[in-house]
Amino acid sequence: YNTTTHPHTHTHLHNPLTINMDEPDESDPGLAGLSPEFQAMIGGMQGHAASFQKLLERRSAQLSKSGGKKKDDEVYLESYAELDIHEDMLKDGPRVKSYQEAIEFYGPRWKDQNISVVDVGAGTGLLSIFCAKAGASKVHAVEASRLAYFTRQIAEANTAPGTVEVHEVRAEDLDLGQDVKVDVVVSEWMGYFLFFENMLPSVLSVRDRYLKPDGLMLPSSCRLYLAPLEDSAWRSSKLGFWKNVSGIDMSALVPLAEATACEKPLHRQVPADGLLSTPIEIGQWDLKTVKESALKKFEAPLSFKIEGGRRLDGFASWFDCTFGEAPRLLSTAPTEELTHWRQTAFYFRTPLEGGGGVDVTGTVTVEQHEDFSRGYRVTFDLQAPGRKSRLETFELR
């Protein structure tokens, strides 16, 4: 984002005794002809003007960043007013079943207990209705997009009057009253690579203000995994393809294909038999206690072996979520039933050949994007004996 400077801020003062600034006056000695006191006054004013200019520039940068985040939020919320994204999520069997079974597990405990729930990012109201049907006496469905108009109608058609109350506000702006506390905060906040879209801070804002100390978070914990990946089919279809296009050699396009196909992470189903090691857990978060600061940057060590004859094309990532005591795990692993999240794949432009077998060590660093407030940057720093170090960076935005 561009910052705006103020070209009309004066960083010097003209001599008020000069009558015509367009005509040179060789007899004018400049500042040297003025008294020391007057020179000091002008110097001080110059210093104040320069300081003011810096202040304006800093303020402008802050406004630009704040405006950028507001724009990110507007685009994000507007995207959830479109029906197709909700259709994809509602047709995701493992996703729907995991939440439904977890909520139904707690249902017997909620009966006649005056249980209250906040559903953050309610969308079509599915989770809110699940909670109401399971026994919650009051559900606050928070939906900031224009879809909230329809969420009210869906809730009214499927629950007892007054059970589900729809709040068309951002989660951060939800106001239930100063003394109101709830028993459960439920949300389907997870994005690609778990954190893309950065919705979790909105959920935590509701948790911190309204959840009872002994309250329940659904999901209650989540883990993020990586595994080294060999994906010959993908590399052949996206890169090898150009070497023979209907009998024509277009190899000249391979560098361009590498630059575009490997520029960003891809959300796709990766082959489970292409995983070169057991999954590496790079983060685990307890949603009852995690702080927003812990989401801004984290890193984890990497250590695995590429067996002889295999090749490292990049990394595959996925996540899973638990629901407290409920015996249900929502997993997006390539070995499990496919979800709308699929997996997130980070493909290197140049693969790392295993040769006769090589041990690889390094780190992965995940940090919130400095310009796109709902995105992340993922950096792999890898070392292998006898090989050049590899530094591969990808942006989720």
C-alpha positions in Angstrom: 0.0 0.0 0.0 1.2 3.5 -0.8 1.7 6.0 1.9 0.7 9.6 1.3 3.1 12.4 2.0 2.2 16.0 2.3 4.1 18.0 -0.3 2.8 21.3 0.9 4.3 21.0 4.4 7.0 23.7 4.6 10.4 22.6 5.7 11.9 26.2 5.4 10.8 29.8 5.9 11.4 32.6 3.4 13.1 35.8 4.7 10.1 38.1 5.4 12.2 41.2 4.5 12.8 40.0 0.9 10.3 42.0 -1.2 10.8 40.3 -4.6 11.9 36.7 -4.5 12.3 36.5 -8.3 15.1 39.1 -8.4 18.5 38.2 -7.0 19.8 40.5 -4.3 23.6 40.2 -4.1 23.6 42.5 -1.1 21.4 40.1 0.9 23.8 38.3 3.3 21.2 35.5 4.0 21.0 34.0 7.5 24.5 35.1 8.2 23.3 38.7 8.3 20.7 38.0 10.9 21.1 38.1 14.7 22.1 34.9 16.4 18.8 34.9 18.2 16.8 35.1 14.9 19.0 32.4 13.3 18.3 30.2 16.3 14.6 30.8 16.0 14.5 29.9 12.3 16.6 26.8 13.0 14.2 25.7 15.7 11.2 26.3 13.4 12.9 24.2 10.7 13.4 21.4 13.2 9.8 21.6 14.2 8.7 21.5 10.6 10.8 18.5 9.9 9.5 16.7 13.0 6.0 17.5 11.9 6.7 16.1 8.5 7.9 12.8 10.0 4.8 12.7 12.2 2.5 13.2 9.2 4.3 10.5 7.3 4.0 8.0 10.2 0.3 8.9 10.7 -0.2 8.4 6.9 1.4 5.0 7.0 -0.8 4.0 10.0 -3.9 5.2 8.3 -2.9 3.3 5.1 -2.4 0.1 7.1 -5.6 0.5 9.0 -7.4 1.3 5.8 -5.9 -1.8 4.1 -7.1 -4.0 7.0 -10.6 -2.5 6.7 -10.6 -3.2 3.0 -9.4 -6.8 3.6 -12.2 -7.3 6.0 -14.8 -5.9 3.6 -13.6 -8.1 0.7 -13.6 -11.1 3.1 -17.1 -10.5 4.5 -18.5 -9.8 1.0 -17.2 -13.1 -0.3 -19.3 -14.9 2.4 -22.4 -13.2 1.1 -22.1 -15.4 -2.0 -24.0 -18.7 -1.9 -21.6 -20.9 -3.7 -19.0 -20.9 -0.9 -21.7 -22.0 1.6 -22.8 -24.7 -0.8 -19.3 -26.1 -0.8 -19.1 -26.2 2.9 -22.6 -27.6 3.4 -21.8 -30.4 0.9 -18.6 -31.3 2.9 -19.7 -34.5 4.6 -16.8 -34.9 7.1 -17.1 -31.2 8.1 -20.8 -31.3 8.7 -20.8 -34.7 10.4 -17.9 -33.8 12.8 -19.8 -30.7 14.1 -23.1 -32.4 14.2 -21.9 -35.4 16.1 -19.8 -33.3 18.5 -22.8 -31.0 19.3 -25.1 -34.0 19.7 -22.6 -35.6 22.1 -23.1 -32.6 24.5 -26.9 -32.5 23.9 -27.9 -34.6 26.9 -25.8 -32.4 29.2 -27.5 -29.3 27.8 -31.1 -30.4 28.3 -32.9 -28.3 30.9 -29.7 -26.5 31.8 -30.4 -23.1 30.2 -27.3 -23.4 28.0 -26.4 -20.4 25.9 -24.2 -20.5 22.8 -22.5 -18.0 20.5 -22.0 -19.2 17.0 -19.3 -17.0 15.4 -19.5 -16.7 11.6 -22.9 -18.4 11.5 -23.3 -18.3 7.7 -26.5 -20.2 6.8 -27.1 -21.0 10.5 -26.3 -24.7 10.4 -24.3 -24.9 13.6 -26.7 -22.6 15.4 -29.6 -24.9 14.5 -27.6 -28.0 15.5 -27.1 -26.4 18.9 -30.7 -25.4 19.3 -31.9 -28.9 18.4 -29.4 -30.5 20.8 -30.9 -28.6 23.7 -29.4 -25.1 23.9 -32.0 -22.6 25.2 -30.4 -19.6 23.5 -28.1 -19.3 20.5 -26.6 -16.0 19.4 -25.8 -16.4 15.7 -23.2 -13.8 14.6 -23.0 -13.2 10.9 -21.5 -10.0 9.5 -22.3 -10.6 5.8 -25.5 -9.7 4.0 -26.4 -13.4 4.3 -27.7 -12.7 7.8 -31.0 -11.7 6.3 -31.6 -15.3 5.2 -30.0 -16.8 8.3 -32.9 -15.3 10.3 -35.4 -16.9 8.0 -33.7 -20.3 8.2 -33.5 -20.2 11.9 -37.2 -19.2 12.3 -38.2 -22.1 10.0 -36.2 -24.7 12.0 -36.2 -23.7 15.6 -38.6 -22.6 18.3 -39.3 -18.9 18.3 -36.7 -16.8 20.1 -34.2 -19.6 20.4 -31.8 -18.4 17.7 -31.1 -14.7 17.6 -29.1 -13.5 14.6 -26.7 -10.6 15.1 -25.7 -8.9 11.8 -22.4 -7.5 13.1 -18.7 -8.3 13.1 -17.7 -10.6 16.0 -15.5 -7.9 17.4 -18.6 -5.6 17.6 -20.9 -8.1 19.2 -22.7 -6.6 22.2 -24.6 -9.0 24.4 -24.6 -6.7 27.4 -22.0 -6.2 30.1 -23.0 -9.0 32.5 -23.9 -11.6 29.9 -21.8 -14.8 29.8 -22.4 -17.9 27.6 -21.6 -21.6 28.1 -20.4 -22.4 24.6 -18.6 -20.7 21.7 -18.8 -22.6 18.5 -17.3 -21.6 15.2 -16.1 -23.1 11.9 -13.3 -20.6 11.5 -10.6 -22.8 9.9 -9.2 -21.8 6.5 -6.7 -23.3 4.1 -3.5 -24.2 6.0 -5.7 -23.8 9.1 -5.1 -20.1 9.5 -5.6 -18.5 6.1 -8.4 -15.9 6.3 -7.3 -15.2 9.9 -10.7 -15.7 11.4 -9.6 -17.1 14.7 -8.9 -13.7 16.3 -12.6 -12.8 15.8 -13.5 -16.0 17.7 -11.1 -15.3 20.4 -12.5 -11.8 20.9 -15.9 -13.3 21.6 -14.3 -16.0 23.9 -12.5 -13.4 25.9 -15.6 -11.2 26.5 -18.4 -13.7 26.8 -17.3 -17.3 27.6 -17.8 -18.4 31.1 -14.5 -19.6 32.9 -15.8 -23.2 32.7 -17.2 -22.7 29.2 -16.7 -24.9 26.2 -15.0 -24.1 22.9 -16.0 -26.0 19.8 -13.6 -27.0 18.4 -11.5 -27.2 21.5 -8.0 -27.7 20.0 -6.3 -27.9 16.6 -3.0 -29.2 15.2 -1.2 -28.3 12.0 1.0 -30.8 10.1 3.5 -30.9 7.3 5.0 -33.8 5.4 7.7 -33.8 2.7 6.0 -34.7 -0.7 6.9 -36.3 -3.9 4.2 -35.6 -6.6 5.4 -36.8 -9.9 1.9 -36.6 -11.5 1.6 -33.0 -10.6 5.1 -32.0 -11.8 4.6 -33.9 -15.1 1.2 -32.4 -15.8 2.2 -28.8 -14.9 5.9 -28.7 -16.0 6.8 -31.7 -18.0 3.8 -31.1 -20.3 5.6 -28.3 -22.1 8.4 -30.5 -23.3 6.0 -32.2 -25.8 2.8 -30.4 -26.8 1.3 -32.4 -29.7 4.8 -33.2 -30.9 6.1 -29.7 -30.5 8.9 -28.9 -28.1 7.9 -25.9 -26.0 10.6 -26.4 -23.3 11.3 -22.7 -23.6 8.2 -22.2 -21.5 9.2 -24.5 -18.7 10.9 -21.7 -16.6 7.8 -19.6 -17.0 5.6 -22.5 -16.0 7.8 -23.2 -12.9 7.6 -19.5 -11.9 3.8 -19.4 -12.2 2.8 -23.0 -11.0 5.2 -22.8 -8.0 4.6 -19.2 -7.1 1.8 -19.8 -4.6 0.6 -22.6 -2.4 -2.0 -24.8 -4.1 -5.1 -26.2 -2.4 -5.6 -29.6 -3.8 -5.8 -33.3 -3.0 -2.2 -34.6 -2.7 -1.4 -38.3 -3.2 -1.1 -40.1 0.1 1.5 -42.4 -1.3 3.7 -39.4 -2.2 4.4 -38.5 1.5 8.0 -39.1 2.2 7.8 -39.3 6.0 5.4 -39.5 8.9 3.6 -36.2 9.5 5.5 -33.5 11.3 3.4 -31.6 13.8 4.4 -27.9 13.5 1.9 -26.5 15.9 -0.8 -27.3 18.4 -3.3 -24.8 19.9 -5.7 -25.0 22.9 -8.6 -22.8 21.8 -9.6 -22.2 25.4 -6.3 -20.5 26.3 -4.5 -19.5 23.1 -3.7 -15.8 22.7 -3.9 -13.9 19.4 -0.2 -13.0 19.7 0.6 -16.7 19.3 -0.9 -16.7 15.9 1.2 -13.9 14.4 4.4 -16.0 14.0 5.5 -19.5 14.9 8.2 -21.9 13.7 9.0 -25.5 14.0 12.0 -27.8 13.3 12.0 -30.1 10.3 13.9 -33.4 10.1 13.3 -36.2 7.7 15.0 -38.5 5.2 14.6 -38.7 1.4 15.1 -42.3 0.6 17.3 -43.3 -2.4 15.5 -42.9 -5.7 12.9 -40.5 -4.3 12.6 -36.8 -4.7 11.4 -33.8 -2.6 8.9 -31.8 -4.7 7.7 -29.7 -1.8 5.5 -30.1 1.2 1.9 -31.0 1.9 0.1 -29.6 4.9 -3.2 -30.3 6.7 -4.8 -29.9 10.1 -7.2 -31.6 12.5 -9.5 -30.5 15.2 -10.9 -32.0 18.4 -14.1 -31.2 20.2 -13.3 -31.7 23.9 -14.7 -34.9 25.3 -16.6 -35.7 22.1 -15.1 -38.8 20.4 -14.9 -37.1 17.1 -11.8 -35.9 15.1 -12.1 -33.6 12.1 -9.1 -34.4 9.9 -8.1 -33.0 6.5 -5.2 -35.4 6.1 -4.7 -36.9 2.6 -5.3 -40.4 4.2 -8.9 -39.3 5.3 -12.1 -38.6 3.4 -11.7 -35.5 1.3 -13.0 -32.2 2.7 -13.5 -28.9 0.9 -10.2 -27.8 2.5 -8.3 -30.6 0.7 -4.6 -30.1 1.5 -2.3 -27.2 1.0 0.7 -28.0 -1.1 3.9 -26.0 -1.4 5.7 -27.0 -4.6 9.4 -26.1 -5.2 10.5 -24.9 -8.6 13.5 -27.2 -8.4 13.0 -30.5 -6.6 15.6 -31.9 -4.2 16.7 -35.3 -5.5 17.3 -38.0 -2.9 20.1 -39.7 -4.8 21.2 -42.6 -2.7 19.3 -41.2 0.3 19.8 -38.0 2.1 18.9 -36.6 5.6 17.2 -33.2 5.5 17.0 -30.8 8.4 15.7 -27.2 8.8 12.9 -25.1 10.0 9.5 -23.8 8.8 8.4 -20.3 9.8 4.8 -19.1 9.5 4.1 -15.4 10.0 1.2 -13.2 9.4 1.5 -11.2 6.2 2.5 -7.6 6.8 0.3 -6.1 4.0 -2.6 -8.6 3.7 -4.1 -8.9 7.2 -5.8 -12.2 6.5 -2.8 -13.9 4.8 0.4 -15.6 5.9 3.9 -16.1 4.7 5.5 -19.6 5.0 9.3 -20.0 4.7 11.2 -23.3 4.5 14.9 -23.2 5.4 16.4 -26.6 4.5 19.9 -28.1 4.7 21.2 -31.4 3.5 24.8 -32.8 3.5 26.6 -32.0 0.3 23.8 -29.9 -1.0 23.2 -26.1 -1.2 20.9 -24.7 1.5 17.4 -24.1 0.3 15.3 -21.1 1.2 11.7 -21.3 -0.2 9.1 -18.7 0.6 5.4 -18.8 -0.2 2.6 -16.3 0.4 -1.0 -17.3 1.3 -3.0 -14.3 0.2 
